[in-house]
Each structure stands twice: as C-alpha cells, then as structure tokens.
Amino acid sequence: NFNAHLWGLAAAKLAGARVIEHVHDMRYMPLAELRKRRGVHAQFRFIRFFKNRSDRVLVLTRQNETYLLENHFYPPEKIRQARNGVPLPEPAKIEQARAEVRDAALHRLGIAPWARVILTPARLAPEKNIDLIFEAALTVIREVPEAVFVIAGDGPLLEEFEKKAADGKFKSGVRLPGFFPDTAFLMARADIFFLPSFLELHSIALLEAMSMKVPAVISAGVGCHEEFIHSGQNGILLDPFSSQGWAEALVRLLQDEPLRHTLAENAFRT
C-alpha cells in the first residue's frame, strides 16, 4: 500500500537495496477521477514526488501502465503488468460444494434452500456503490420473490446499510452478515455475483466467483474488467454511474438458467 511504499522506499535507498513497487491501491489514477469514483485520495497527491524511484513497477491494470507512461513516471522498460489469479477447483468439486452448502446456509445465514442468492462480497465504503445494490434489489425482489441479496463485508457504512436493509419494503430480501471469512461457502451458495463498484484494480472476489462458475454482473470501465470480461459472453458489464439496466440484467439471469450456465462456463474457462 501507499504508506508501505513510502517507508519501504526510504529504507531501501538507505540500505542500497533494489525496489520492486507492486501497486495494489489507487496511487496511479488522476485525482479528479478518483474523487468522481468516491475514492480516498488525499495522500495520493504526493506520489508525484516519488517518480522513477523504484527499479521496477508491477501493476495490475493497463490504466495504471498508461498513467505511468503519460505522466513520465517511469520508462516502458521499468513497468510490468501482471494480473491476479486464484487456484481453480475441479469442476466436480464445485457441484459437490454447492450441494453441501445449500442446507447449511439456512443455519449460517438464514437463507432457505430454494432462495436465489445474489452475492456481493465487498468492503462497505462509498467506492463500492452499495446504494445501487439496494436500488436494484427493490425491482428484483418484486419480479423474483425468492431472490436474496447477500452483501458480505465490514466497513464504515455497515450500520447505515443494516438500517436500510431492515426496511420492510425489501421483504427480508437483503442480508448483511458483516465480515464473513468463509468466501468459498458464499460462492458455493451464490447464483449470481454482483459488484457495481466505482473502483477496483483486479478484484480477487470476481476471480473467485469465476472459478466457482458463478456468473458475474459487474461495472464497466473499472480496473481491468474489460481486459478479460466480454459482456454477454463470460459476464455482464454495466455502467456504475447509471442505475439503468442492472435490475433488468439480474432478473434476466435469475429467470434464464441456460444463460447463467453459459456465462459461468465461459468465465471458468477464462
């Protein structure tokens, strides 16, 4: 992260060590864009004082690489892009996990075996665009009464969203279990992975969903999503700055099992 970068860089220079800077935050993004996407940006304005201090810079997205080049932070030969990855389970074990958790989810999360689960594992902070999930949920629950939104995570907005979920208009269709460390359990119970965030680099949660054959509905123009997700083929991409289309996409997926299967299989291959 940014603070480790600053102190580690200073220590390395004093010790004569080489530095590989592995970027997992938003330091290499225009501040105006970061503000627009509700990101925390105060400290990142100082990054310009550390141009060309690392021996190599490893980034997750092409956007980061472009920013470094256009702003003359580093020459091309010092920049590498390497996206994240997760281990792939055997397909047979995915189906086994789904069968095992269906009844267990009733006891651990209060989710009935027949419920259709739309999962969002995320930090509950402004940049994750959780408000859009609640907006979409009203339409989806009305169209598909067995739909249940599970927003798993902690963060500064948890209490606010817990109060919102308690509103009777959601008909107990939105659950916030807080921080839930067993991500594999959640993915095995999910029918759809839903992440309308304004900011990502390369979401591990998205990769975990793809590896568990859970079709994804995610933000366009965020992180490196377009570098490996082709909308309508191995996922669905929509504009996070507009509420249009999200609820419709979720309803369509819940009602169209062959489409869910196609997106999930293609995502697994990706």
Residue, then its C-alpha position, 0 to 999 in steps of 0.5 A: n500500500f501507499n504508506a508501505h511504499l513510502w517507508g519501504l522506499a526510504a529504507a531501501k535507498l538507505a540500505g542500497a537495496r533494489v525496489i520492486e513497487h507492486v501497486h495494489d491501491m489507487r496511487y496511479m489514477p488522476l485525482a479528479e477521477l478518483r474523487k468522481r469514483r468516491g475514492v480516498h485520495a488525499q495522500f495520493r497527491f504526493i506520489r508525484f514526488f516519488k517518480n522513477r524511484s523504484d527499479r521496477v513497477l508491477v501493476l495490475t491494470r493497463q490504466n495504471e501502465t498508461y498513467l505511468l507512461e503519460n505522466h513520465f513516471y517511469p520508462p516502458e522498460k521499468i513497468r510490468q503488468a501482471r494480473n491476479g489469479v486464484p487456484l481453480p477447483e475441479p469442476a466436480k468439486i464445485e457441484q459437490a460444494r454447492a450441494e453441501v452448502r445449500d442446507a447449511a446456509l439456512h443455519r449460517l445465514g438464514i437463507a432457505p434452500w430454494a432462495r436465489v442468492i445474489l452475492t456481493p462480497a465487498r468492503l462497505a465504503p462509498e467506492k463500492n456503490i452499495d446504494l445501487i445494490f439496494e436500488a436494484a434489489l427493490t425491482v428484483i425482489r418484486e419480479v423474483p420473490e425468492a431472490v436474496f441479496v447477500i452483501a458480505g463485508d465490514g466497513p464504515l457504512l455497515e450500520e447505515f446499510e443494516k438500517k436500510a436493509a431492515d426496511g420492510k419494503f425489501k421483504s427480508g430480501v437483503r442480508l448483511p452478515g458483516f465480515f464473513p471469512d468463509t468466501a468459498f461457502l458464499m460462492a458455493r451458495a451464490d447464483i449470481f455475483f454482483l459488484p457495481s463498484f466505482l473502483e477496483l484494480h483486479s478484484i480477487a472476489l470476481l476471480e473467485a466467483m469465476s472459478m466457482k462458475v458463478p456468473a458475474v454482473i459487474s461495472a464497466g470501465v473499472g480496473c481491468h474488467e474489460e481486459f478479460i470480461h466480454s459482456g454477454q459472453n463470460g459476464i455482464l458489464l454495466d455502467p456504475f454511474s447509471s442505475q439503468g439496466w442492472a435490475e433488468a440484467l439480474v432478473r434476466l439471469l435469475q429467470d434464464e438458467p441456460l444463460r447463467h450456465t453459459l456465462a459461468e462456463n465461459a468465465f471458468r474457462t477464462 
